[in-house]
Amino acid sequence: MLSRIDGTEPQADVKPWYQYMMVWLVIALPLIVVVASMVTVTIAHQNAPQLVPVSSE
């Protein structure tokens, strides 16, 4: 058991969850992928190729 000479226990640096950069990385990476996929679907939908009619002879 570790204790200090003055009898107090060392306290850990406790911060709110939003002050940890790893949390924002875990949130931001999937969010970036979702936004990029929506942009890709929008571009693909707006620039859809026209169907070529097939004539049956």
GROMACS elastic network, one bead per residue, 0.5 to 0.9 nm:
[ bonds ]
;  ai    aj funct       b0    kb
    2     9     6  0.82055   500
    3     6     6  0.83120   500
    3     7     6  0.63897   500
    3     8     6  0.68916   500
    3     9     6  0.58930   500
    3    10     6  0.77375   500
    4     7     6  0.53212   500
    4     8     6  0.58920   500
    4     9     6  0.63657   500
    4    10     6  0.74642   500
    5     8     6  0.76798   500
    6     9     6  0.88305   500
    8    11     6  0.88818   500
   11    14     6  0.83917   500
   15    18     6  0.81680   500
   15    19     6  0.64641   500
   15    20     6  0.77049   500
   16    19     6  0.57482   500
   16    20     6  0.76207   500
   17    20     6  0.58497   500
   17    23     6  0.71856   500
   18    21     6  0.76605   500
   18    23     6  0.68285   500
   18    24     6  0.73433   500
   19    22     6  0.89611   500
   19    23     6  0.81188   500
   19    24     6  0.85582   500
   20    23     6  0.56997   500
   20    24     6  0.71419   500
   21    24     6  0.52455   500
   21    25     6  0.62842   500
   21    26     6  0.87561   500
   22    26     6  0.61763   500
   22    27     6  0.86128   500
   23    26     6  0.51590   500
   23    27     6  0.62417   500
   23    28     6  0.84993   500
   24    27     6  0.50143   500
   24    28     6  0.57128   500
   24    29     6  0.84036   500
   25    28     6  0.51105   500
   25    29     6  0.60102   500
   25    30     6  0.88684   500
   26    29     6  0.59506   500
   26    30     6  0.72177   500
   27    30     6  0.62135   500
   27    31     6  0.64277   500
   27    32     6  0.89098   500
   28    31     6  0.50170   500
   28    32     6  0.59940   500
   28    33     6  0.86365   500
   29    32     6  0.52218   500
   29    33     6  0.64204   500
   29    34     6  0.88383   500
   30    33     6  0.50476   500
   30    34     6  0.62451   500
   30    35     6  0.87225   500
   31    34     6  0.51220   500
   31    35     6  0.62642   500
   31    36     6  0.85746   500
   32    35     6  0.52057   500
   32    36     6  0.60656   500
   32    37     6  0.85647   500
   33    36     6  0.50912   500
   33    37     6  0.60967   500
   33    38     6  0.86463   500
   34    37     6  0.51788   500
   34    38     6  0.62893   500
   34    39     6  0.87208   500
   35    38     6  0.51554   500
   35    39     6  0.62716   500
   35    40     6  0.86472   500
   36    39     6  0.50879   500
   36    40     6  0.61628   500
   36    41     6  0.86915   500
   37    41     6  0.61528   500
   37    42     6  0.85413   500
   38    41     6  0.51172   500
   38    42     6  0.61191   500
   38    43     6  0.86180   500
   39    42     6  0.50761   500
   39    43     6  0.61733   500
   39    44     6  0.85531   500
   40    43     6  0.51933   500
   40    44     6  0.60970   500
   40    45     6  0.85384   500
   41    44     6  0.50523   500
   41    45     6  0.60043   500
   41    46     6  0.85639   500
   42    45     6  0.51288   500
   42    46     6  0.61336   500
   42    47     6  0.85493   500
   43    46     6  0.52449   500
   43    47     6  0.60914   500
   43    48     6  0.83748   500
   44    47     6  0.52746   500
   44    48     6  0.57884   500
   45    48     6  0.52941   500
